Amino acid sequence: MLKSYVIFEKGLVETLVFYLKDRLTFGRSPENDIQTGDPQVANFHSEIRYEDGYAVLEDFGSPIGTLLNGDKIRKSMLSHNDQIRIGDMAFRFFQEEVSMIPAVMDAQSLECRPEDLRNKTFFRRSSRLAEAISNIPLFGGLDAESISGIIQQSRMLIFEEDQMIFRQGDSGKFLYIVLDGRVQIFLQGRNDQLVPLAVLAENQFFGEISFLTGHPRSASVRALENTLLCEISADTLRDVVHRWPSIKHILNSNYQQRMADTAEKKRKAGIRENRGAPRYNLTLPLSFTLDEAANAPTIFKNTVHRFLSKNISTSGICIRLNNRMLAHAVVGCKLNLEVVLPEPWKVIRCGGIAVKSSEDKSKPAYGFLHVAFRDMDPDCGKTLEDFLTH
């Protein structure tokens, strides 16, 4: 049997240890086990609890989210030495065998030296995960050291029925392995048409297409039932592929088969292949003005229009407008664009042509303006490409 606890590294009292009995709750409300005055944190922000013997971290839909090892999560299984951040609070999660925890740890919290805990032999990863990875054909030829390396760098995530794992167009940084449950891979075509591609179950994997191509997700994936996934980062997978080139052959073979199957199902569904640059679902602040010679209503000229993007590629950008009339009125016009990329990237400035407009079906008063980039400085073009493929 394992016992679990968290040690605060920042916020509240450093080195304070909280022992996990059944659950630990976090938030601003005094009803929480761990209360903070941080105004960014929700009243009932998140909690750690046991599910089927595993420690699970869940965010309750808070505005700022809960970060696990730097990534925002909704619900994830925890592993020894995971770092958790909630607003200004940061702490580490630890697990160890029950026989190694002194009797005083039965208290809800106590002060001790974190190094005393770190120097013990800790539980690393679930043996269930090790067994699952060993049984997956993709990793069948790996030695124990390589499997151990994957286990140490991966994490287990829980998705509830109908929960989206990622969407078509999202940036792809992870490979996923199904440990329990089932997922559906599907395309979303025009007029919200859904095209099922595959249903994957235990020991099957997905997400390799973005890893191999560097492009955004080519399809969407959702959980068909409560599902447990193993998430492996692109960096970890690159290291494994470097040591075991045969894995890349398996990934390539699987990729070719899936792309052929996808193309056939697109053809049957009447979905036209998109041969343009891949589009990334990214919300970026931007502004634009109309060219002086633009043939558009005067009300829209001599004004700096500030909006957010829906998606972007190296060849153009789709802008979400809160004025559908503006979207229709400026089609065919030349624009002067500024797109603000996050740090450490810079602002992209270039010209553009408003190619077409479309409706936002979720908000009838809104619209989308599709703009093709024009006259982009080579340095800006290189910056945008580096940002999208980073």
C-alpha positions, -999 to +999 in steps of 0.1 A: +000+000+000+012+035-008+007+068+011+007+101-006+013+137+004+022+171-010+050+194+000+046+232-006+074+248-025+058+282-029+028+298-012+014+293+024+044+279+044+073+264+025+081+228+035+046+223+049+035+188+042-002+177+037-009+140+039-036+127+015-060+104+034-091+104+011-089+138-006-073+172-004-093+202-017-079+236-028-095+270-031-104+303-016-133+290+005-125+282+041-143+248+035-112+236+016-084+216+032-059+241+017-072+276+016-055+305-003-063+342-005-051+344-041-080+362-060-072+343-092-081+310-075-117+298-075-136+292-043-135+255-050-107+252-074-094+216-075-088+185-055-065+154-052-083+122-043-080+085-046-098+066-074-094+028-076-062+031-056-047+058-078-041+095-068-060+117-092-058+155-096-090+172-109-097+209-118-133+220-112-135+242-143-116+271-127-109+302-148-071+300-146-069+262-144-046+238-126-011+231-140+005+197-137+042+198-147+035+230-166+005+217-186-031+228-179-052+197-170-088+189-163-082+155-147-050+135-145-035+106-125-006+117-104+029+102-101+057+106-077+075+140-079+048+157-101+048+194-097+014+211-093+006+248-095-026+265-085-024+303-089+006+314-067+008+281-049+033+255-061+040+221-045+052+186-052+033+153-050+051+124-033+043+087-028+060+060-008+055+026+007+034+027+039+061+010+060+084+039+053+061+067+066+065+074+103+035+073+126+035+111+129+025+113+093-010+102+103-017+138+111-033+159+085-002+181+081+032+186+097+064+204+091+095+185+080+124+188+057+116+179+021+151+165+016+143+138+043+114+126+021+132+129-012+161+108+000+139+077+005+131+051-021+099+063-036+073+046-056+079+057-092+052+046-115+023+022-115+034-013-125+002-013-145+016+013-168+049-006-171+030-037-181+008-019-205+037-002-223+056-035-225+025-052-242+020-025-269+033-037-303+048-003-309+073-007-280+075-045-281+112-046-290+124-021-263+147-031-235+139-025-198+159+007-196+140+023-225+106+013-211+116+027-178+126+059-194+092+062-212+074+055-179+093+081-160+085+108-187+049+099-194+017+105-174-017+089-172-048+110-179-084+103-173-111+114-197-148+111-191-174+099-216-178+123-245-149+145-233-127+158-261-090+147-260-080+171-288-096+187-318-088+188-355-064+217-360-049+217-325-011+218-321+001+182-316+028+176-290+019+142-276+013+105-285-014+087-266-019+051-257-052+037-246-048+018-213-085+014-205-117+024-223-123+034-259-118+066-281-133+077-314-113+094-341-133+116-364-132+145-389-154+175-388-163+187-423-185+215-437-218+222-419-205+204-388-206+171-407-189+144-386-170+116-404-160+087-381-126+073-389-118+047-362-125+034-327-094+025-307-093+004-275-068-010-251-031-010-262-038+010-293-022+044-299-030+077-317-014+111-322+016+099-343+006+119-374+014+152-358+046+138-344+058+127-378+047+156-399+049+185-374+014+196-386-016+203-364-040+175-355-055+161-387-086+148-369-105+151-336-105+124-308-131+120-280-136+094-253-165+070-259-166+060-223-145+067-192-110+062-206-075+060-192-047+072-215-009+073-213+005+106-227+040+106-241+056+139-251+072+144-285+106+149-269+104+116-251+093+098-283+122+114-303+147+101-278+132+066-281+131+067-319+167+079-319+178+048-299+153+024-316+149+034-353+125+004-359+099+023-339+098+051-365+092+024-392+062+012-372+049+048-368+054+055-405+036+023-415+007+031-392+007+067-405+005+057-442-023+032-434-043+058-415-039+085-441-050+062-469-080+051-448-088+088-440-086+098-477-110+070-487-135+080-460-132+117-470-139+107-506-170+087-496-183+116-475-177+141-503-151+161-483-126+179-506-089+175-497-073+206-484-040+211-501-031+244-484-008+251-455-019+233-423-040+255-400-035+257-362-064+264-338-048+294-320-065+324-304-042+354-310-049+391-305-047+410-338-057+443-354-062+455-389-071+486-409-085+488-444-063+500-473-070+535-483-082+524-517-105+497-503-140+495-517-158+494-484-184+515-465-169+546-450-180+536-415-154+508-416-125+529-429-100+550-409-107+526-379-084+502-362-103+469-358-092+447-329-102+411-327-090+375-321-080+348-345-099+315-348-070+298-366-038+306-384-013+291-409+018+304-427-005+315-456-034+332-439-055+337-408-092+334-399-105+362-378-135+360-354-155+392-357-183+404-334-198+422-364-211+400-392-217+430-414-181+440-412-170+405-423-192+406-454-184+443-462-147+439-465-144+408-486-121+416-515-104+445-497-067+449-489-059+449-452-029+460-431-025+434-403-007+431-370-008+397-353+006+396-317+025+363-310+032+353-274+066+359-259+094+354-269+080+359-304+074+393-319+045+411-336+039+400-372+031+429-396+020+424-431-006+430-458-036+408-465-065+401-488-100+394-473-108+363-493-142+353-479-165+356-450-185+329-432-211+327-404-205+317-368-233+293-362-229+294-325-234+331-324-255+344-353-244+381-348-208+371-353-188+361-383-155+349-396-132+368-420-107+346-439-076+366-449-047+355-471-013+370-462+003+393-487+037+412-488+050+396-456+086+404-448+108+373-450+119+377-414+082+379-403+075+348-424+103+329-407+092+340-373+056+328-380+067+295-393+090+289-363+062+298-339+037+275-355+061+245-356+077+252-322 
